Amino acid sequence: MFYLRLPLVLFLLPLLLVGLMFWVTGDLVTKQLLSLSYRTLDKLQADTLPQAQIKLNLTIVATEIEKEEKFTQVEIKTANSLIKKLEFEFPNSNSDFQELAIAQKLGLYPKIKKLEPNTQLQIELPITLKVIKAELQKEQGNSFVEIRTANDPLRMLEIVLPSAEVNIVEEMIAQIMNLPLEEVRKLIRYQVKK
């Protein structure tokens, strides 16, 4: 009878020893790994929005002021520039929001007290870019570009570029916004119209 169980014991004994070796080794390795200290970052790292400092030299064609409940939206249409429209949002601090307040916020006051047509503006603004939307119009050979910002008070710029070629549009936007070309390529989204 012992001879019948001997092959079974000889088969199970190595399996038992291998299992015991894995258990002991795994336990030691786990304790060693858990005892190590890991360096963690002190701050959360996230993709940051690109910053730009743009200088605008433009002539006002028209100004539209629309009062909402919590903010006043100001749209400035321009001439003599690639930038055709600027859109601002100002928080409503009182009921008498006037163009004087806009001029103060843009750093134009005391030179300019009211945004009237044919007024020449020179503005330097820091901009935090969110997205750039470019509509390429192949037949007309130009592009309409909308640049959305995370700024206060500037919310949006509209630009018309005299090219419908992707590389040229990207280079022109990078030049206007004083940004590296790689940053523009990360943010730009295209729509092609024939």
URPEUR-V36021 format. One record per residue. N is the residue number from 1. RES is the residue in three letters. PSI is psi in degrees with one decimal (none if undefined). OMEGA is omega in whole degrees, 0 to 359 (none if undefined). Layout:
BEGIN
N	RES	PSI	OMEGA
N	RES	PSI	OMEGA
END
This chain:
BEGIN
1	MET	-37.4	178
2	PHE	-34.2	181
3	TYR	-26.2	179
4	LEU	-30.3	181
5	ARG	-16.1	181
6	LEU	-45.5	178
7	PRO	-36.4	179
8	LEU	-41.9	178
9	VAL	-42.8	179
10	LEU	-26.7	178
11	PHE	-42.7	184
12	LEU	-29.1	182
13	LEU	-48.6	177
14	PRO	-37.3	178
15	LEU	-40.3	178
16	LEU	-41.9	179
17	LEU	-41.0	178
18	VAL	-43.9	179
19	GLY	-42.5	179
20	LEU	-39.1	179
21	MET	-43.4	178
22	PHE	-41.0	181
23	TRP	-47.5	181
24	VAL	-46.0	181
25	THR	-44.7	179
26	GLY	-40.5	179
27	ASP	-44.6	179
28	LEU	-44.3	180
29	VAL	-42.6	179
30	THR	-45.6	179
31	LYS	-40.2	180
32	GLN	-45.9	181
33	LEU	-39.8	181
34	LEU	-20.1	179
35	SER	-14.6	179
36	LEU	145.7	176
37	SER	139.2	179
38	TYR	135.5	176
39	ARG	129.1	175
40	THR	154.9	179
41	LEU	142.2	179
42	ASP	-29.2	184
43	LYS	152.2	175
44	LEU	128.7	178
45	GLN	125.2	179
46	ALA	161.4	176
47	ASP	129.7	179
48	THR	151.7	179
49	LEU	140.3	181
50	PRO	143.1	178
51	GLN	141.8	177
52	ALA	153.5	175
53	GLN	110.0	182
54	ILE	148.3	176
55	LYS	122.4	181
56	LEU	130.3	175
57	ASN	103.3	188
58	LEU	167.0	178
59	THR	130.6	181
60	ILE	131.0	173
61	VAL	-47.2	180
62	ALA	152.9	177
63	THR	128.3	176
64	GLU	129.1	179
65	ILE	122.2	181
66	GLU	117.5	181
67	LYS	128.2	173
68	GLU	-176.8	181
69	GLU	-44.8	185
70	LYS	-14.1	181
71	PHE	164.4	175
72	THR	127.3	180
73	GLN	128.7	180
74	VAL	126.1	179
75	GLU	123.8	180
76	ILE	119.7	176
77	LYS	139.5	188
78	THR	168.0	175
79	ALA	170.2	177
80	ASN	34.3	181
81	SER	158.3	172
82	LEU	-27.3	179
83	ILE	117.5	186
84	LYS	-25.9	182
85	LYS	140.8	174
86	LEU	137.2	180
87	GLU	125.2	181
88	PHE	153.4	171
89	GLU	124.5	179
90	PHE	134.4	177
91	PRO	143.5	179
92	ASN	111.8	178
93	SER	-27.7	175
94	ASN	175.9	184
95	SER	-13.2	182
96	ASP	55.4	179
97	PHE	122.7	183
98	GLN	174.7	180
99	GLU	-22.6	176
100	LEU	-40.8	179
101	ALA	-37.5	177
102	ILE	-47.6	180
103	ALA	-39.2	178
104	GLN	-45.6	181
105	LYS	-34.3	181
106	LEU	-1.3	179
107	GLY	22.0	181
108	LEU	-20.3	181
109	TYR	137.6	15
110	PRO	-4.8	180
111	LYS	-48.0	183
112	ILE	124.9	181
113	LYS	-19.6	180
114	LYS	138.8	181
115	LEU	91.2	182
116	GLU	156.7	176
117	PRO	148.3	181
118	ASN	16.7	175
119	THR	128.7	178
120	GLN	127.4	181
121	LEU	141.7	169
122	GLN	108.5	184
123	ILE	139.2	172
124	GLU	117.5	185
125	LEU	137.6	169
126	PRO	137.6	183
127	ILE	136.9	171
128	THR	114.4	186
129	LEU	137.6	174
130	LYS	-52.9	183
131	VAL	151.8	176
132	ILE	121.1	178
133	LYS	125.0	180
134	ALA	126.1	176
135	GLU	108.0	182
136	LEU	122.8	179
137	GLN	97.4	187
138	LYS	-43.0	183
139	GLU	-42.5	181
140	GLN	-16.5	178
141	GLY	28.1	176
142	ASN	175.4	182
143	SER	139.0	172
144	PHE	123.6	184
145	VAL	129.9	177
146	GLU	122.7	181
147	ILE	115.6	179
148	ARG	137.5	182
149	THR	164.4	176
150	ALA	23.6	186
151	ASN	160.9	165
152	ASP	121.8	8
153	PRO	-15.6	184
154	LEU	125.3	181
155	ARG	-31.4	187
156	MET	144.6	173
157	LEU	140.3	173
158	GLU	128.9	183
159	ILE	141.9	172
160	VAL	121.9	181
161	LEU	142.7	183
162	PRO	39.0	179
163	SER	149.2	176
164	ALA	13.6	178
165	GLU	129.6	186
166	VAL	-49.7	183
167	ASN	-41.1	181
168	ILE	-41.6	178
169	VAL	-45.6	179
170	GLU	-43.3	180
171	GLU	-40.4	180
172	MET	-41.2	178
173	ILE	-43.4	179
174	ALA	-39.3	180
175	GLN	-44.9	180
176	ILE	-42.6	185
177	MET	-3.1	183
178	ASN	48.8	182
179	LEU	154.3	171
180	PRO	148.2	182
181	LEU	-34.7	180
182	GLU	-38.7	180
183	GLU	-40.8	179
184	VAL	-43.1	181
185	ARG	-29.8	177
186	LYS	-33.6	188
187	LEU	-20.3	190
188	ILE	140.5	175
189	ARG	136.2	186
190	TYR	150.1	168
191	GLN	122.9	183
192	VAL	127.9	176
193	LYS	136.7	182
194	LYS	none	none
END
